[in-house]
Amino acid sequence: MGEAMSEQAKAASAVVEPGIPEQGITVELAHATVAAFEQAVEAARRHPSFQQFGEGKALRVRVTYQLSELDALQELKDAAWDLHHKRAWLHGAEIAWHQMAQLTHCFRELLRRPRREHCFFDGNFWSGFGCRYAIANLSDRINNEWLTFGRLEAGGAWVFDKARIAEHVRKHLYSGFQHCPAFDEEYLELFFELFPERVDPVEDDRWQLVKNRQGELVGIGPTGVEAAKKIVYELQEKIRQRRGAEKTQENGKRKLPAALFAPYQTTVKKKKGLLARLLG
């Protein structure tokens, strides 16, 4: 009798769905008859927040990682790559899995190797909006539609339609942008404010007028990648001066808590120490 009750209690507890924590990155995996599911569950079990509920095909597992545990989350993401039925929450709010995966990968990279250009340069193009995945490049090609918003003055200077630019950028920013822990709303507002009203390519050789394939003038853009970098850095410095150097990073964005970097910097130091010992 007691054994039967024990089994009933066990079954009842198995189907109780836990709530979603209000802090951290919570991931949920649904049962699948593939090796990837077993590997992902094995990775999840190593975390103290691991939870399992439901039975049979309704079985689900859930685990919550903090921003100091992105290495462990990366291990689970790698194992769960091919799984189709998975969900994610950031601080209690559900977001698309691919958004969670990309932003945590990018933010982990920032914590492991903090650099001024991290949120502004994707390896090919610069963006001044504080996210390397912003669909609005400071470029003479690719995702540069916003640089066509304006008009050419008779004297050759380009006047930007800044209100239209702000509307366009907010609408077309990478959809997970606002979820990133490094997102800085005040920085973005100041960028729109301090971005130049007009640019004369004759006076500022970092800029050039841009024509389409038919030879028609369509807008303005930087003369190259290095010119784009100089423009972005100049705007960063203006924003930093406005906000106060003591409150901001070198790139003008707000300072992130030092505690976020500690786990990742410690790992790097340990690896360097090991390398030093190996090299004698």
PAKOLKOL-304322 format. One record per residue (C-alpha): residue number from 1; residue in three letters; chain; y, x, z. Coordinates in nm, 4 decimals. Each point is the difference from the previous one (the first is absolute). Example, Ala and Ser with C-alpha at 12.3 -4.5 7.8 and 13.67 -1.06 7.14 Angstrom:
BEGIN
1,ala,A,-0.4500,1.2300,0.7800 .
2,ser,A,0.3440,0.1370,-0.0660 .
This chain:
BEGIN
1,met,A,0.0000,0.0000,0.0000 .
2,gly,A,0.2392,0.2753,0.1029 .
3,glu,A,-0.0941,0.1958,-0.3091 .
4,ala,A,0.0739,-0.3036,-0.2198 .
5,met,A,0.3402,-0.0474,0.1652 .
6,ser,A,0.0707,0.3661,-0.0488 .
7,glu,A,-0.0713,-0.0322,-0.3724 .
8,gln,A,0.2212,-0.3099,-0.0204 .
9,ala,A,0.2842,0.1781,0.1754 .
10,lys,A,-0.0431,0.2953,-0.2309 .
11,ala,A,0.0124,-0.2249,-0.3070 .
12,ala,A,0.3060,-0.1835,0.1319 .
13,ser,A,0.1874,0.3228,0.0633 .
14,ala,A,-0.0895,0.1235,-0.3458 .
15,val,A,0.1910,-0.2770,-0.1755 .
16,val,A,0.3182,0.0133,0.2103 .
17,glu,A,0.2731,0.1431,-0.2188 .
18,pro,A,0.2376,0.2314,0.1890 .
19,gly,A,0.3763,-0.0159,-0.0412 .
20,ile,A,0.2015,0.2494,-0.2032 .
21,pro,A,0.1853,0.2600,0.2121 .
22,glu,A,0.3785,0.0057,-0.0347 .
23,gln,A,0.0076,0.3790,-0.0207 .
24,gly,A,-0.1815,0.2297,-0.2398 .
25,ile,A,-0.1842,-0.0263,-0.3299 .
26,thr,A,-0.2890,-0.2445,0.0245 .
27,val,A,-0.2695,-0.0025,-0.2678 .
28,glu,A,-0.2831,-0.2472,-0.0486 .
29,leu,A,-0.3116,0.0393,-0.2128 .
30,ala,A,-0.2305,-0.2833,-0.1025 .
31,his,A,-0.3765,0.0476,-0.0178 .
32,ala,A,-0.1307,0.1519,-0.3223 .
33,thr,A,-0.3494,0.1132,-0.1018 .
34,val,A,0.1134,0.3391,-0.1254 .
35,ala,A,-0.0108,0.3471,0.1508 .
36,ala,A,0.3804,0.0177,0.0070 .
37,phe,A,0.0113,-0.2792,0.2587 .
38,glu,A,-0.2389,0.1835,0.2320 .
39,gln,A,0.1994,0.3206,-0.0381 .
40,ala,A,0.3274,-0.1805,0.0716 .
41,val,A,-0.1480,-0.1710,0.3080 .
42,glu,A,-0.1253,0.3360,0.1239 .
43,ala,A,0.3534,0.1395,-0.0276 .
44,ala,A,0.1469,-0.3087,0.1706 .
45,arg,A,-0.2485,0.0158,0.2905 .
46,arg,A,0.1398,0.3357,0.1042 .
47,his,A,0.3264,-0.1672,0.0993 .
48,pro,A,0.0288,-0.1679,0.3437 .
49,ser,A,0.1642,-0.3101,-0.1497 .
50,phe,A,-0.3070,-0.0795,-0.2126 .
51,gln,A,-0.0935,-0.3691,-0.0007 .
52,gln,A,-0.2816,-0.1870,-0.1719 .
53,phe,A,-0.0279,-0.3763,-0.0350 .
54,gly,A,-0.1876,-0.2556,-0.2058 .
55,glu,A,-0.3608,0.0244,-0.1132 .
56,gly,A,-0.1912,0.0613,-0.3179 .
57,lys,A,0.2146,-0.0322,-0.3098 .
58,ala,A,0.2887,-0.1162,0.2215 .
59,leu,A,-0.0017,0.3299,0.1909 .
60,arg,A,0.3351,0.1761,0.0200 .
61,val,A,0.1207,0.3130,0.1730 .
62,arg,A,0.3535,0.0725,0.1098 .
63,val,A,0.1733,0.3099,0.1349 .
64,thr,A,0.3618,0.0885,0.0800 .
65,tyr,A,0.1513,0.3454,-0.0468 .
66,gln,A,0.3352,0.1207,0.1289 .
67,leu,A,0.2420,0.2108,-0.2032 .
68,ser,A,-0.1266,0.3046,0.1887 .
69,glu,A,-0.3511,-0.0669,-0.1355 .
70,leu,A,0.0552,-0.0010,-0.3743 .
71,asp,A,-0.2592,0.2742,-0.0524 .
72,ala,A,-0.2688,-0.2317,0.1382 .
73,leu,A,0.1350,-0.2898,-0.2063 .
74,gln,A,-0.0152,0.2167,-0.3115 .
75,glu,A,-0.3686,0.0636,0.0665 .
76,leu,A,-0.0671,-0.3738,0.0142 .
77,lys,A,0.2086,-0.0670,-0.3119 .
78,asp,A,-0.1984,0.2599,-0.1916 .
79,ala,A,-0.3298,-0.1578,0.1071 .
80,ala,A,0.1216,-0.3533,-0.0806 .
81,trp,A,0.1477,0.0896,-0.3382 .
82,asp,A,-0.2518,-0.2002,-0.2059 .
83,leu,A,-0.0208,-0.3009,0.2314 .
84,his,A,0.1532,-0.3192,-0.1368 .
85,his,A,0.0383,-0.2174,0.3094 .
86,lys,A,0.2400,0.1756,0.2351 .
87,arg,A,0.3267,-0.0904,0.1701 .
88,ala,A,0.2827,0.1873,0.1713 .
89,trp,A,0.2781,-0.0745,0.2491 .
90,leu,A,0.2989,0.2126,0.0999 .
91,his,A,0.1302,-0.0766,0.3490 .
92,gly,A,-0.1591,-0.3436,-0.0132 .
93,ala,A,0.1264,-0.1009,-0.3460 .
94,glu,A,-0.2522,-0.0128,-0.2833 .
95,ile,A,0.0740,0.2163,-0.3038 .
96,ala,A,-0.1943,0.0726,-0.3161 .
97,trp,A,-0.2680,0.2658,0.0443 .
98,his,A,0.1378,0.2158,-0.2815 .
99,gln,A,0.3445,-0.0037,0.1633 .
100,met,A,-0.1461,0.1060,0.3334 .
101,ala,A,-0.2096,0.2696,-0.1663 .
102,gln,A,0.2882,0.1489,-0.1964 .
103,leu,A,0.2664,-0.0121,0.2677 .
104,thr,A,-0.2282,0.1453,0.2714 .
105,his,A,-0.1084,0.2775,-0.2366 .
106,cys,A,0.3627,0.0811,-0.0821 .
107,phe,A,0.1185,-0.0248,0.3617 .
108,arg,A,-0.2900,0.2187,0.1166 .
109,glu,A,0.1054,0.2586,-0.2564 .
110,leu,A,0.3556,-0.0133,0.1377 .
111,leu,A,-0.1215,0.0507,0.3579 .
112,arg,A,-0.2244,0.2891,-0.1001 .
113,arg,A,0.2661,0.1718,-0.2082 .
114,pro,A,0.3555,-0.1223,0.0687 .
115,arg,A,0.2319,0.0836,-0.2892 .
116,arg,A,0.3490,-0.1112,-0.0917 .
117,glu,A,-0.1095,-0.1219,-0.3425 .
118,his,A,-0.3180,-0.1815,0.1057 .
119,cys,A,0.1328,-0.3578,-0.0258 .
120,phe,A,0.2138,0.0794,-0.3040 .
121,phe,A,-0.2134,0.1951,-0.2483 .
122,asp,A,-0.3410,-0.0969,-0.1398 .
123,gly,A,-0.0630,0.3318,-0.1715 .
124,asn,A,0.1594,-0.1107,-0.3268 .
125,phe,A,0.3034,-0.2163,0.0701 .
126,trp,A,0.2645,-0.0317,0.2699 .
127,ser,A,0.1024,-0.3265,0.1626 .
128,gly,A,0.2938,-0.0350,0.2336 .
129,phe,A,-0.1237,-0.3158,0.1690 .
130,gly,A,-0.2080,0.1633,0.2725 .
131,cys,A,-0.3475,-0.0666,-0.1424 .
132,arg,A,-0.1820,0.2101,-0.2578 .
133,tyr,A,-0.1712,-0.3180,-0.1221 .
134,ala,A,0.3220,-0.1914,-0.0628 .
135,ile,A,-0.0167,-0.1439,-0.3515 .
136,ala,A,0.3457,0.1347,-0.0781 .
137,asn,A,0.0212,0.3654,-0.1008 .
138,leu,A,0.3086,0.2156,-0.0263 .
139,ser,A,-0.1040,0.1072,-0.3480 .
140,asp,A,0.0937,-0.0183,-0.3656 .
141,arg,A,-0.3359,-0.1737,-0.0622 .
142,ile,A,-0.2701,-0.2079,0.1760 .
143,asn,A,0.1035,-0.2633,0.2569 .
144,asn,A,0.3692,0.0696,-0.0567 .
145,glu,A,0.1144,-0.3484,-0.1030 .
146,trp,A,0.2415,-0.0106,0.2939 .
147,leu,A,0.2003,0.2834,-0.1572 .
148,thr,A,0.0859,-0.2284,-0.2925 .
149,phe,A,0.1864,-0.2450,0.2253 .
150,gly,A,0.3665,0.0632,-0.0665 .
151,arg,A,0.2439,0.0669,-0.2818 .
152,leu,A,0.1558,0.2884,-0.1859 .
153,glu,A,0.3740,0.0490,0.0394 .
154,ala,A,0.2134,0.0934,-0.2971 .
155,gly,A,0.0460,0.3477,0.1457 .
156,gly,A,-0.3741,0.0674,0.0097 .
157,ala,A,-0.0754,-0.0658,0.3676 .
158,trp,A,-0.2821,-0.2324,0.1019 .
159,val,A,0.0823,-0.2717,0.2554 .
160,phe,A,-0.3019,-0.1189,0.2011 .
161,asp,A,-0.0647,-0.3661,0.0816 .
162,lys,A,-0.0999,0.0813,0.3572 .
163,ala,A,-0.0591,-0.3602,0.1072 .
164,arg,A,-0.2499,-0.0483,-0.2813 .
165,ile,A,-0.1630,0.3353,0.0766 .
166,ala,A,-0.0522,-0.0950,0.3647 .
167,glu,A,-0.1511,-0.3354,-0.0979 .
168,his,A,-0.2313,0.1609,-0.2558 .
169,val,A,-0.1210,0.2758,0.2293 .
170,arg,A,-0.0760,-0.2365,0.2872 .
171,lys,A,-0.1949,-0.2254,-0.2344 .
172,his,A,-0.1995,0.2748,-0.1673 .
173,leu,A,-0.0624,0.2439,0.2831 .
174,tyr,A,-0.3666,0.0795,0.0456 .
175,ser,A,-0.1350,-0.3076,0.1764 .
176,gly,A,-0.1249,0.1909,0.3041 .
177,phe,A,0.3254,0.1915,0.0492 .
178,gln,A,0.1272,-0.2073,0.2923 .
179,his,A,-0.3311,0.0372,0.1856 .
180,cys,A,0.0145,0.3802,0.0198 .
181,pro,A,0.0826,0.1429,0.3458 .
182,ala,A,0.2467,0.2329,-0.1741 .
183,phe,A,0.1917,-0.2888,-0.1608 .
184,asp,A,0.3684,0.0168,0.0943 .
185,glu,A,0.2041,-0.3111,-0.0785 .
186,glu,A,0.3289,0.1571,0.1104 .
187,tyr,A,-0.0558,0.2987,-0.2275 .
188,leu,A,-0.0538,-0.2336,-0.2955 .
189,glu,A,0.3182,-0.1955,0.0760 .
190,leu,A,0.2031,0.3200,0.0217 .
191,phe,A,-0.1489,0.1262,-0.3246 .
192,phe,A,0.1259,-0.3091,-0.1806 .
193,glu,A,0.3404,0.0403,0.1641 .
194,leu,A,0.0462,0.3723,-0.0657 .
195,phe,A,-0.1497,0.0144,-0.3479 .
196,pro,A,0.2911,0.0764,-0.2393 .
197,glu,A,0.1985,-0.2826,-0.1554 .
198,arg,A,0.0438,0.1957,-0.3217 .
199,val,A,-0.1178,0.3260,-0.1553 .
200,asp,A,0.1659,0.2042,-0.2737 .
201,pro,A,-0.2619,0.2240,-0.1684 .
202,val,A,0.2754,0.2311,-0.1212 .
203,glu,A,0.1198,0.0666,0.3550 .
204,asp,A,-0.3468,-0.0047,0.1619 .
205,asp,A,-0.2541,0.1884,-0.2120 .
206,arg,A,-0.2922,-0.1314,0.2061 .
207,trp,A,0.0320,-0.3269,-0.1925 .
208,gln,A,-0.0394,-0.0930,-0.3654 .
209,leu,A,0.0360,-0.3188,-0.2026 .
210,val,A,-0.3383,-0.1395,-0.1070 .
211,lys,A,-0.0795,-0.1530,-0.3386 .
212,asn,A,-0.3025,-0.1975,-0.1162 .
213,arg,A,-0.2186,0.0862,-0.2994 .
214,gln,A,0.2418,-0.1783,-0.2299 .
215,gly,A,0.2802,0.2279,0.1160 .
216,glu,A,0.1753,-0.2745,0.1935 .
217,leu,A,0.1660,0.0846,0.3313 .
218,val,A,-0.1880,-0.1796,0.2779 .
219,gly,A,0.0987,0.1705,0.3239 .
220,ile,A,0.0236,0.3255,0.1874 .
221,gly,A,-0.2423,0.2364,0.1707 .
222,pro,A,-0.0409,0.3503,0.1423 .
223,thr,A,-0.0325,0.2885,-0.2447 .
224,gly,A,-0.3343,0.0980,0.1493 .
225,val,A,-0.2186,0.0176,0.3103 .
226,glu,A,0.2102,0.2699,0.1656 .
227,ala,A,0.3191,-0.1981,-0.0620 .
228,ala,A,-0.1628,-0.3088,0.1529 .
229,lys,A,-0.0932,0.2038,0.3069 .
230,lys,A,0.3600,0.1167,0.0430 .
231,ile,A,0.1282,-0.3575,-0.0277 .
232,val,A,-0.2510,-0.1263,0.2574 .
233,tyr,A,0.0725,0.2855,0.2416 .
234,glu,A,0.3738,-0.0595,-0.0278 .
235,leu,A,-0.0474,-0.3673,0.0889 .
236,gln,A,-0.2333,0.0921,0.2861 .
237,glu,A,0.2668,0.2258,0.1459 .
238,lys,A,0.2665,-0.2715,-0.0260 .
239,ile,A,-0.2290,-0.2471,0.1755 .
240,arg,A,-0.0829,0.2556,0.2690 .
241,gln,A,0.3678,0.0637,0.0664 .
242,arg,A,0.0644,-0.3734,0.0259 .
243,arg,A,-0.2879,-0.0608,0.2425 .
244,gly,A,0.0357,0.3191,0.2023 .
245,ala,A,-0.2120,0.3134,-0.0312 .
246,glu,A,-0.1377,-0.0413,0.3530 .
247,lys,A,-0.1574,-0.3357,-0.0943 .
248,thr,A,-0.1422,0.0869,-0.3382 .
249,gln,A,-0.2339,0.2273,-0.1857 .
250,glu,A,0.1268,0.2473,-0.2566 .
251,asn,A,-0.0504,-0.2662,-0.2681 .
252,gly,A,0.2239,-0.2549,0.1743 .
253,lys,A,-0.2793,-0.2287,0.1182 .
254,arg,A,-0.0390,-0.0765,0.3697 .
255,lys,A,-0.2012,0.2445,0.2068 .
256,leu,A,-0.3592,-0.0993,0.0659 .
257,pro,A,-0.1418,0.0359,0.3537 .
258,ala,A,-0.1305,0.3518,0.0610 .
259,ala,A,-0.3122,-0.1522,0.1546 .
260,leu,A,-0.1094,-0.1212,-0.3442 .
261,phe,A,-0.0160,0.3553,-0.1338 .
262,ala,A,-0.1721,0.1609,0.2994 .
263,pro,A,-0.3662,-0.0826,-0.0842 .
264,tyr,A,0.0364,0.1259,-0.3561 .
265,gln,A,0.1963,0.3137,0.0811 .
266,thr,A,-0.2612,0.0953,0.2604 .
267,thr,A,-0.2719,-0.0277,-0.2645 .
268,val,A,0.1922,0.2279,-0.2340 .
269,lys,A,0.0540,0.2577,0.2739 .
270,lys,A,-0.3704,0.0022,0.0863 .
271,lys,A,-0.0915,0.0574,-0.3631 .
272,lys,A,0.2489,0.2848,-0.0246 .
273,gly,A,-0.1436,0.1531,0.3145 .
274,leu,A,-0.3524,-0.0200,-0.1382 .
275,leu,A,0.1105,0.1567,-0.3268 .
276,ala,A,0.1678,0.2825,0.1892 .
277,arg,A,-0.3216,0.0675,0.1938 .
278,leu,A,-0.2054,-0.0039,-0.3205 .
279,leu,A,0.2358,0.2490,-0.1587 .
280,gly,A,-0.0108,0.2166,0.3086 .
